[in-house]
Amino acid sequence: MKREKSRRISKKRKHTTILLILFLSLIGLMVFYIWIFNHSNMMFKKIEELKRKEANLSTQNRIASVELDKLSRSDRIIKIASVQLDMVIPAPETLVVIVDPNSIKIN
């Protein structure tokens, strides 16, 4: 009789221990799931923020490129050079090149 009672307690203890382990495992898995879900949401928000920043920088780059093209136009540069710096466009010159026939070697 004592032995049956001991076995019964032992079976109850095993059953309780198994349930406790399963319960703790379930809680651990739920915490892990929540952590993964939270981490995924944070990464999604960071990705969206980086996409917005990239679009903003791309727009700024296009604006800067247009501004550079506008500032580097030749008519604008000629106007600034003539009005502000008192520069003039030189008259075209004729360049004559004389080649010494004795210096040319033909192999």
C-alpha positions as a Markdown table, in Angstrom:
| # | Residue | x | y | z |
|---|---|---|---|---|
| 1 | Met | 0.0 | 0.0 | 0.0 |
| 2 | Lys | 2.8 | 2.4 | 0.8 |
| 3 | Arg | 4.5 | 1.5 | -2.4 |
| 4 | Glu | 1.3 | 2.2 | -4.5 |
| 5 | Lys | 1.0 | 5.6 | -2.8 |
| 6 | Ser | 4.6 | 6.3 | -3.5 |
| 7 | Arg | 4.1 | 5.4 | -7.2 |
| 8 | Arg | 1.0 | 7.5 | -7.4 |
| 9 | Ile | 2.9 | 10.5 | -5.9 |
| 10 | Ser | 5.7 | 9.8 | -8.3 |
| 11 | Lys | 3.3 | 9.7 | -11.3 |
| 12 | Lys | 1.7 | 12.9 | -10.1 |
| 13 | Arg | 5.1 | 14.6 | -9.7 |
| 14 | Lys | 6.1 | 13.5 | -13.2 |
| 15 | His | 2.9 | 14.7 | -14.6 |
| 16 | Thr | 3.2 | 18.1 | -12.8 |
| 17 | Thr | 6.9 | 18.4 | -13.9 |
| 18 | Ile | 6.0 | 17.7 | -17.5 |
| 19 | Leu | 3.2 | 20.2 | -17.4 |
| 20 | Leu | 5.4 | 22.8 | -15.8 |
| 21 | Ile | 8.1 | 22.3 | -18.5 |
| 22 | Leu | 5.6 | 22.5 | -21.3 |
| 23 | Phe | 4.1 | 25.7 | -19.7 |
| 24 | Leu | 7.5 | 27.3 | -19.3 |
| 25 | Ser | 8.4 | 26.3 | -22.9 |
| 26 | Leu | 5.2 | 27.8 | -24.2 |
| 27 | Ile | 5.8 | 31.0 | -22.3 |
| 28 | Gly | 9.4 | 31.1 | -23.7 |
| 29 | Leu | 8.2 | 30.6 | -27.2 |
| 30 | Met | 5.6 | 33.3 | -26.8 |
| 31 | Val | 8.2 | 35.8 | -25.5 |
| 32 | Phe | 10.5 | 34.8 | -28.5 |
| 33 | Tyr | 7.6 | 35.3 | -30.9 |
| 34 | Ile | 6.9 | 38.8 | -29.5 |
| 35 | Trp | 10.6 | 39.7 | -29.6 |
| 36 | Ile | 10.8 | 38.6 | -33.3 |
| 37 | Phe | 7.6 | 40.5 | -34.1 |
| 38 | Asn | 8.8 | 43.7 | -32.4 |
| 39 | His | 12.2 | 43.4 | -34.1 |
| 40 | Ser | 10.6 | 43.0 | -37.5 |
| 41 | Asn | 8.4 | 46.0 | -36.9 |
| 42 | Met | 11.4 | 48.1 | -35.9 |
| 43 | Met | 13.4 | 47.0 | -39.0 |
| 44 | Phe | 10.4 | 47.8 | -41.2 |
| 45 | Lys | 10.2 | 51.3 | -39.7 |
| 46 | Lys | 13.9 | 51.8 | -40.2 |
| 47 | Ile | 13.7 | 50.7 | -43.8 |
| 48 | Glu | 10.8 | 53.0 | -44.5 |
| 49 | Glu | 12.7 | 55.9 | -42.9 |
| 50 | Leu | 15.8 | 55.1 | -45.0 |
| 51 | Lys | 13.7 | 55.0 | -48.2 |
| 52 | Arg | 12.3 | 58.4 | -47.4 |
| 53 | Lys | 15.8 | 59.8 | -46.8 |
| 54 | Glu | 17.0 | 58.3 | -50.0 |
| 55 | Ala | 14.1 | 59.9 | -52.0 |
| 56 | Asn | 14.8 | 63.2 | -50.3 |
| 57 | Leu | 18.5 | 63.0 | -51.1 |
| 58 | Ser | 17.8 | 62.0 | -54.7 |
| 59 | Thr | 15.6 | 65.0 | -55.1 |
| 60 | Gln | 18.3 | 67.3 | -53.6 |
| 61 | Asn | 20.8 | 65.8 | -55.9 |
| 62 | Arg | 18.6 | 66.5 | -59.0 |
| 63 | Ile | 18.1 | 70.1 | -57.8 |
| 64 | Ala | 21.8 | 70.5 | -57.3 |
| 65 | Ser | 22.5 | 69.1 | -60.8 |
| 66 | Val | 20.0 | 71.5 | -62.4 |
| 67 | Glu | 21.6 | 74.4 | -60.5 |
| 68 | Leu | 25.1 | 73.4 | -61.6 |
| 69 | Asp | 23.9 | 73.2 | -65.2 |
| 70 | Lys | 22.3 | 76.6 | -64.9 |
| 71 | Leu | 25.5 | 78.2 | -63.3 |
| 72 | Ser | 27.9 | 76.6 | -65.8 |
| 73 | Arg | 26.2 | 77.9 | -69.0 |
| 74 | Ser | 28.7 | 79.6 | -71.3 |
| 75 | Asp | 26.5 | 82.7 | -71.9 |
| 76 | Arg | 26.3 | 83.3 | -68.2 |
| 77 | Ile | 30.0 | 82.9 | -67.7 |
| 78 | Ile | 30.7 | 85.3 | -70.7 |
| 79 | Lys | 28.3 | 87.9 | -69.3 |
| 80 | Ile | 29.9 | 87.8 | -65.8 |
| 81 | Ala | 33.4 | 87.9 | -67.3 |
| 82 | Ser | 32.6 | 90.9 | -69.4 |
| 83 | Val | 30.5 | 92.9 | -66.9 |
| 84 | Gln | 32.1 | 92.2 | -63.5 |
| 85 | Leu | 35.7 | 91.4 | -64.5 |
| 86 | Asp | 36.0 | 93.7 | -67.5 |
| 87 | Met | 37.3 | 90.8 | -69.7 |
| 88 | Val | 36.9 | 90.8 | -73.5 |
| 89 | Ile | 36.9 | 88.0 | -76.0 |
| 90 | Pro | 40.1 | 88.2 | -77.9 |
| 91 | Ala | 40.1 | 88.5 | -81.7 |
| 92 | Pro | 40.8 | 85.3 | -83.6 |
| 93 | Glu | 44.4 | 84.9 | -84.6 |
| 94 | Thr | 45.9 | 82.9 | -87.4 |
| 95 | Leu | 48.5 | 80.4 | -86.4 |
| 96 | Val | 51.1 | 79.4 | -88.8 |
| 97 | Val | 53.2 | 76.3 | -88.2 |
| 98 | Ile | 56.5 | 75.8 | -90.1 |
| 99 | Val | 57.8 | 72.3 | -90.2 |
| 100 | Asp | 61.5 | 71.8 | -91.1 |
| 101 | Pro | 61.6 | 69.2 | -93.8 |
| 102 | Asn | 65.1 | 68.1 | -92.6 |
| 103 | Ser | 63.8 | 67.2 | -89.1 |
| 104 | Ile | 61.3 | 64.6 | -90.4 |
| 105 | Lys | 62.7 | 61.1 | -90.6 |
| 106 | Ile | 61.0 | 58.5 | -92.7 |
| 107 | Asn | 61.9 | 54.9 | -91.9 |
